[in-house]
Amino acid sequence: MVNCNVVGCDKNAQTRGMCATHYARYRRSDEFKNVRPADWGKKDKHPLYGTWRHVARKSPFGMGDEWNDFWKFVEDVGVRPSENHRLWVLDESKKFGTLNFYWRETQISARTDDQRMDHAKYIREYRKMHPERFVGYDLKRSFGIGLDDFNKMSDEQNGVCAICKNPETTIHKSRTVDGHASKVRRMAVDHCHTTGKIRALLCGECNKGLGCFGDSEDRLFAAIEYLEKYRKKHATE
């Protein structure tokens, strides 16, 4: 057999005096040079390569252009916290990218009570340190809307409750500054419990009030008649 006529190649020639590899390169670029990137064959051994491929090819959110460079991706995301952590998008209305990702633990391997308590403590502390990362996720999980949708509804209501027309004043007991509760809760997303459709944003008191009346218009009208009855009675006494 005749060797490939490309200098330095000792493979058998098959077409036009070239081996199959060099003939394929010749057809692709009319040159014999290797057109693969310099890091080819290295990044596929990196522990984050599988994550990068998943984000690039299978993620429903897509990937920003900056992460087309695998090594930029590695620089941004850092080391995977554990084998149970997966990369997740922060703002689901945007593509994965330098400022739009976080690591999320998806599998709890704790088996003892102490391990489970440690994990729960870790999650609570992480949420306190990065509350903005979970707001959109919680809204999407509970109501199917994103943080942008919530903020738009709040702006349309001028930041007040759709019923009493007052801003939320309930203090979030778990959010403290110098040991004192100080953070006001976000307004509640009110929705129909029959259809699941979102209605508006309500303060905590009005939202609880509707819940206590079971969203029943008849009970609410009866309550109005009750209040009017005794208001008129007491006014004449």
N, C-alpha and C positions, 0 to 999 in steps of 0.2 A: 504494500500500500504506500501511496505517496503522501508525505506530510503536508500539512497546510502551508501555503506559501507566505503566510504572515510571519514576520520575524519574531522569533521567540516562542512560537506555538508549535508544539510537537504532536498535535492531534492529526488524525487522518483527514485528508482532503476529500470532500464530497461533491462540492459544486463550485465551478470556476476556480478550481485550485485552492479553495478555502474549506475549512471545517464548517460544521453547521452553525457554531456560535458566531464566527467571524462573518459568515455569509449573511446571517440574520442582522448583524450590526451594519453590514454594508448596505443592505436593503433599507434599513431604517434611517441611516444618516450619511450614506455614501462615504463613510470613514471607518477605519478599523479600531478607532479608539473606544474605550469603555465609557459609555455615556451615563452610567449609573452615578448617583451622588457619592461623594467621598465617604460618607458615613454608612453606605449600604452594607448590610450584613452585621452592623454593630447595634443599632437601635433596637432590632428585633429581640435582642438578648436582655434589654433593659426591663426591670420589673414593672415599669409604667407603660410599656409598649401596648399591652393588651387594653389598658384603660383608654389610651389615646386612640386606638383603632375603633373602640366601641363608641367613643364620643364623636369621632369623625364619620363613621359609617352607619351607626344604628341609633344614635340619639335622636329623639323626635324634636329636640330643640335646635339641632344644628350646631356648627362650630364657627367661631369668628376666624377671619383670615389670619390673625396673628398666630393662631395655633396650627396652621398648616406646617409650621416649623416645629418638628417634634421636640427639639431641644429647648425652644421657647416654652413649650407646654410643660416640660420637666422643670424648668426654672420657676415657673409660676406656681405650680401645684405643690411642689416640694415632695417630701417623703410621705407615703401613705401611713397614716397613724397606726393602723393595724390591718390584719387580713380581713376583718369584718367591716372595714370602711369602704364606701363607694363614693365616687365623685357625683355631685348633684348640682343642678343649676340653681342659682340664687333667685333670679328673676325669670320666671317661666315665659315671659313675653319677649325675652331676648335670647340670643345665642350664647352657648358656652363661650367663655373668654377670660381674659386676664383678671377682670374684676367681677365676673359673674359665675362664681362656683364656690362650693364648700364641700368638705368631706363629711359624709354622714354615715354613722354606724347603722348597718342594716340587719345585723345578726348578733344577738346577745348570747355569748357562750358561758355566761356565769351560771354556776350550778349550786353554789351555796347561798344561804341567806345573806351572809356578809358580802359576797361578791355582787349579788343583786342590789344590795343597798349602796355599795360603792359605785355601781354603774348608774343608779338613779341619781346619786349625789353629783356624779360627773355631768349628767345631762342637765340637771338643774343649774349647776354653775356655768355650764357652757351657754345655756339659754340666757342667763343673766349677762354674760360677757358679750354675746352677739344677738341681742333681741331682734334686731332688724332682719336677721337672716331667717327668722322663723315666722315673722308676721305674715308674709306673703304665702308661705307654705301652709300655715294654719288656716288662712282664709280659703285657699284653694281646696284644701282637704275637706273643710266643713261646708263651704257654700259654693264652691266652683268659680270663685272670682279671685282676681289678683289684687295686689296692693294698689296698683294704679286705678283699678275699678272702684275700690273702697274710697280712695282719695277724691276721685271724681264725684262720687255720691255725696261725700262730705262737703265738697265745694258747692255743689248744687243746692245743698240744704243750708249753706252759710255756716256750717260747723255746728248746727244746733239740732236738737231732736225734732223729728217730723211731727210729733204729737204736741208736746208741751212748749216747743220753740225755745227751749233753754239748752245751754251747753251741758255736757256731761260733767258731773262734779264728784262722782264716786271715786274714792282713792283706791288704788291698786295696793292691797296690803303686802304683797310679796315684793314690791319695788320700793326700796328704801334709800334714803340719803342720810348718812350719819346716824343710822339706826332709827330714823323716823320715816313712816310711810309718807310719800309725797307725790308719787306719780299718778296722774288722773287716768282712769281707764279709757280705752277707745270706746266709742259708741257701739252698741250691739247691732249686728246685721239681722234685721227682722225678716222672717220669711213665713210663707203659708205652710203649715205643717201637713196640709192635705196634698197640695201640688208641688211643694218644695220651691216654688218661685219666690225670689227675693222681692220684698216690698220697699223698705227704706231703712234708714239708720235711726235707732231710738236710743235714748238714754237708758241707763240700767233700770230706773224706777218704772218708766213707762213700759219697757220690755217685760219686766216681771209682772206688771199689772195685767197686760194682755194675756200672759201665760196663766195667771191665777184665774182669769175669767174664761180660760179655755178657748180664746179667740172667738167666743160666741157673741154675735151682735145682739141677740135677744137678751142675754144676761147683762151686757153693757147698757142697753137701753133701759132695762129694768132698774139698773143701778142709778141711772140718771133720774128716772122717775122717782125713785126712792129718795134721793138727795133733794129733789125739788119739793116733794111732799113735805118733808120735815123742815126744810128751809122756810116754806110758806107758813107751816103750823107754828114754828117758833117765832116767826116775825109778828104773828098776831097775838101772842101770849103776853 
